[in-house]
Amino acid sequence: MSGVRSLVLVTAVVMVLLYGLHAAVTPDLSERNVEFMTEMVYSQANESFSGSSVLAGGRTQQGLVAGVVPRGALPFAFGDGAEEAARAGRELANPFAAGDEAAVKRGAALFGIYCALCHDGAGNGRGTIVEHGMLPPPSLHALRAQQMGDGEMFHILTRGQGNMASHAAQLSPDERWKVILHVRRLQEANGS
């Protein structure tokens, strides 16, 4: 009988311990609970473009570490400047054939959206921005533009040059190449 008594006693002790543990763990909604590592719960959030006394450059939003290529992007191995643009002109070739009518048509549509505002629909450099007092961009029919390699145009669309900002955020690499096909078509139509 002592074995049964021992079992009942052990069961009773275990039940009292479990009840005590349950009471300790169950939150009392009328009282504030004990918090552990509150700096994780109440961390200070900063807005993206706000200042920071802790991070480099005094800014919250940090730039990419050198050499990082964002997911889905292709690395562009050419830096800024005219020398790099000329090198791109020698080393890069348009992956789309000049006779690819679907690519030319898409390039024309993209040119109308992103380029005609400055260069006008014909590429003469007399877009609506000129009517509003901005300096006219160079004509795409000028000798310099005609002699420019496709890779150099791609570099300018990617990195920007002079008053022209980069269009890499607006146009994918394939779209930039298609715009270049359309520019070449405009030059041919102009007798350049």
C-alpha positions, 0 to 999 in steps of 0.5 A, a space after each residue: 500500500 505504501 507504493 500507492 501512497 507514494 504515487 498519490 503523494 508524488 502526483 499531488 506534489 506535481 499537480 501543485 507545482 504545475 498549478 503554481 507554474 501556471 499561475 506564475 506564467 498566466 498574465 494578469 491583465 489588470 497588472 503590467 507584466 514583467 518585461 525582459 530585454 525591453 530595448 528590443 521591444 522599445 527600439 527607437 525607429 528612425 525615418 529613412 531620410 532622417 539624421 542619425 548620430 550613430 550611423 556613418 555619414 549622419 544618415 539613417 539610410 545607408 548606401 549599398 556596400 561597394 561591390 553589392 549587386 541588388 537582386 535581379 540586377 546585372 553588374 555594370 562594369 563601367 564607371 562614370 565619365 567620358 572615358 568609361 563611356 568611350 570604353 563601353 562604346 568599344 566593348 558593348 554591343 546591342 544584343 538586339 538585331 537592327 531588323 528586330 521590328 518588335 524590339 524597335 517598336 518597343 523602343 519607339 514606345 519607350 522613347 516616346 515616354 522617357 526621351 521625347 520630353 527632352 529630345 522631341 519625337 524626332 530626336 532633334 533636341 527640341 522637346 517640351 522642356 525647351 519650351 519651358 526654358 530648359 537648355 536644349 539637349 544635343 540633337 540625336 542627329 548630330 555627327 557626335 551622336 551618329 558616330 557614338 557606339 551603341 555601347 556608349 549610348 547605353 552607358 549614357 542611358 545607364 549612368 547619365 551625362 551632363 544635364 541628362 540623368 541616369 535612366 537605369 531606374 526607369 528602363 531595364 537594360 533590355 529596354 535601354 538597348 531597344 531605345 537605342 535601336 529606335 534612335 538608330 532608326 530615327 537617324 536613318 530616317 533623317 538621312 544621317 
